[in-house]
Structure formats: structure tokens, C-alpha cells
Amino acid sequence: MSDEDWGFDTAQVHAGAAPDPGTRARATPIFATSSFVYDSAEQAAAQFLLDDVEGFGYTRMGNPTTAVAERRIAALEGGADAVATASGQSATALALLNLLRSGDHIVMASQIYGGTTNLLVQRFAEIGITTTAVPVGDLDAWRAAVRPSTRAFFVESIGNPTGAVADLPALAAVAHDEARVPLVVDNTLATPYLLRPLEHGADVVVHSTTKFLSGHGTVIGGVVVDGATFDFGAEPERWPGFHVPDAGHGTEGYWARFSPQRQAYSRRLRSTVLRDYGPAPSPFNSFMLIQGLETLSLRMRQHVANAEAVVAHLRSHPQVLSVHHPSVPGTPFAEVAQRLLPRGGGAIVSFDIDGGLDAGRRFVDGVRLFSHLANVGDVRSLVIHPASTTNSSQPTEQLAAAGIGPGLIRLSVGIEDPADLIRDLDRAFLAAQSG
Ligand SMILES: *Cc1c(COP(=O)(O)O)cnc(C)c1O
């Protein structure tokens, strides 16, 4: 089977899967097993030495159900390889820990998911990795933040929650030509259906598969996709993790052994970082992820159409001060969105409600069809008031840099009938007024 020539709608159903050779099961089975029997002492030793990287040994490092999800997402993103993890948070953590060590530095966009800001700014500081946050669209600020110890740029293709769109080709040029580091992109809000960051200069893509890739809001998961584009061989002294041999894995580093197969980054991620930190996905969750992937493009088309209907309604609403979505004209991100997001700007819509914090709280208490909860990317429409929930632990200046005001409401627009969604929003606007 040649997956390369398939269109997106075919690849999302078929890439990476084949009928199970043992049973002829057509759907990918849930391989609920912790471990796999070795053929021989020789084959067991070869697996540990990474001389045999095809077979499975222990589900912490790989599982046949999970492998189908990995190969399918790699195909949809146009990547060389992918490694699935237990959550989006662990995907981001592992993707960066595969590049960085104590003493190193990250430059990240300030308009990103609050959980990622917590991880990079607070947790990483505890292990000696420092992070500078800069406005996503200010290229000079990215340049000025680079230090000799910088080893990664981190950005969201579409920022959560305010829809700031990253100019990936411009950021990739600064990352590669000036900072000499990989560009790592969280593509959760766009999904590969709307945007494939590797085609625009990114080197590594991470996802929370909890969101649109699964779509059903039932499981937590993450994935790291490797474009195999960054040359860790050009300046070996800057990337010791890829050149110093790993205990138990022979006498060569990952770059020498696996860059010919375009798997140096992904192999190190799986066989060292995922193996040792351990946040592996459950095969059951991978099975659920596969069910979601099969309808990704169909859902995204409806998500985008509904989001655009909601944006139009909000922009004409007297209780709305401003609307944030890549499709809104006249914003600093409109030109980048037009260039990078021809299929639409996704389904996360946020807006500032007149009346600030109190009106925001009354609004989320006033919905009935929208669910008030801390998730995005479900087929169901969701709403949250970030200042009092997801982002309440962040300091005020971090919130301001992320564009999160006291009256900001974030919607994740689902695939229901748009007229019903708009009626529900109007009900909540009425509730917000009666304070
Ligand atoms: C939800 C989310 C994450 C974290 O993913 P989990 O699966 O919740 O761990 C990371 N980035 C973005 C953009 C998200 O929306």
C-alpha cells in the first residue's frame, strides 16, 4: 500500500492500517497487552540494542493499536514519523525534553494555551530550563530573545484562546537562519486538515489529540510528529543528546544511526525520553483516537462553517466588545490567516463581553446547549470563562500578554445546527445583562 498519493479524506480512513494478519479483523483491534513475546534470546537482545526497531516489546515504548494512530497522524501531517503520548501536555513536554537539557533556553509565543505556559515557564524552570515569552507576531522580539543557550522556538499555529495565527514561514526563517534551532508547533487548534505546519517550515508538530483529532471528548492523548527536517549533524556540539551514545543502545549516537532513515529525533524520543519518563498512551485510548481520525475532515468542515456563523452573529451583537478568530478582518493576524488557513480559521472563537468579569460569569451560567467545561474540539459546543477558570492561576501581566481580559469568553463551536447555537448564545447574553 502506498500511502503517499492518497488525498486527505482517504488517508484519514486508511493510512497506517491494514487488516490484522492474524485474525483478518478489518478494523484496528485494541491490543490490550503490556508486552510481546520475543522469538528468541537473539531477537530480544536486538530489540534492546535497537538493531531491531520493527517489532513490539513493551507497550510503554510502542503498541500495534497506537502505531496505527501514529502512522495515520504522521501521514496526515506529512511527517516522517510520529510518537503518541498519554496527553497533549506530555507530548509538549517530551518534544522539548528531546531537544533541551538543564541550562538551555526556549523562546515561546505568549499567546498560547495556559497549560503550556505553566509547563514551560514554571515546571521547566524547576529543572534549569528557562523560557522567554514574546508576542507571536513580533519577529524582532523573537530575534532579541535568542541567547547562546536557546535550543527551541515554540508556538501554536492558531493560539488558544485568542486565535493569534503564527506566521510560520517567517518564524521558521528566524529559527533556522538566525537562532539555529528547530521550530516546534502545537497544531491542536488547526488540525492538519486546516494547516500542515511542516509544509511551512516547522520541524516538529505536537497535538493534544484529546481535541479535534479525537473529536468525541472521551479520551486524553497527545502526539509528536517529526518532520525530520532539522540537521542535528551540522553543529554536533550543540545537540549532545543526538551524538553521545546512549547507555545500552550501542556505541553510536541517534543522529549517526537513525538520520539516514529520517528517524533520529523520533527514535530518540521513543527509545529514550518516552521510555524513561513513561507517559505512554493506553491502547484503548489509541483505538478511540483512530475512530475520531476517520471523520476529521467532515467534522472540521462543519466546525468551521458553524464558527463563521457564530463569528458573524457576535460581531453584530451589542453586548460584544470584540471578537477573536482568524477570520475576523482587520486584525494583526488577518493577512497571515488568509495566507496559511485557506480552509478556515478553526472552531475556537473568543470574545470580550461588555460588563467584564461579572458578565462573563453570568454568561456561562446562562447557556443550556453549550456545555460549560474546560475542553475544546468536541463535536458538542463548549464554553468557558478563562479568567475565572483555566487561566486563573496565571499572573495578570501573563494574562494581558496572552490577550485574556476579565470579560473574555472562549467558545469551542461544535457541529450542531448553527441556528440552535446562536439561540443559546442569545439566551446567555440575556442572562449576562440581568446582573
Ligand atoms: C488542550 C491543549 C493542550 C494540552 O493537551 P491535554 O491533552 O489536555 O494534555 C495543549 N495545547 C493546546 C493548544 C490545547 O488546547
The ligand as a MOL file (V3000), in Angstrom:
LIG
                    3D

  0  0  0     0  0            999 V3000
M  V30 BEGIN CTAB
M  V30 COUNTS 15 15 0 0 0
M  V30 BEGIN ATOM
M  V30 1 C -5.6440 21.0290 25.4930 0
M  V30 2 C -4.4210 21.5680 24.8920 0
M  V30 3 C -3.1600 21.0960 25.2780 0
M  V30 4 C -2.9760 20.0680 26.3810 0
M  V30 5 O -3.4810 18.8380 25.9880 0
M  V30 6 P -4.0770 17.7400 27.0220 0
M  V30 7 O -4.4850 16.6430 26.1130 0
M  V30 8 O -5.1850 18.3870 27.7730 0
M  V30 9 O -2.9520 17.3570 27.9380 0
M  V30 10 C -2.0590 21.6100 24.6410 0
M  V30 11 N -2.1680 22.5600 23.6810 0
M  V30 12 C -3.3660 23.0410 23.2940 0
M  V30 13 C -3.4360 24.0820 22.2300 0
M  V30 14 C -4.5290 22.5800 23.8910 0
M  V30 15 O -5.7150 23.0660 23.5170 0
M  V30 END ATOM
M  V30 BEGIN BOND
M  V30 1 1 1 2
M  V30 2 1 2 3
M  V30 3 2 2 14
M  V30 4 1 3 4
M  V30 5 2 3 10
M  V30 6 1 4 5
M  V30 7 1 5 6
M  V30 8 2 6 7
M  V30 9 1 6 8
M  V30 10 1 6 9
M  V30 11 1 10 11
M  V30 12 2 11 12
M  V30 13 1 12 13
M  V30 14 1 12 14
M  V30 15 1 14 15
M  V30 END BOND
M  V30 END CTAB
M  END
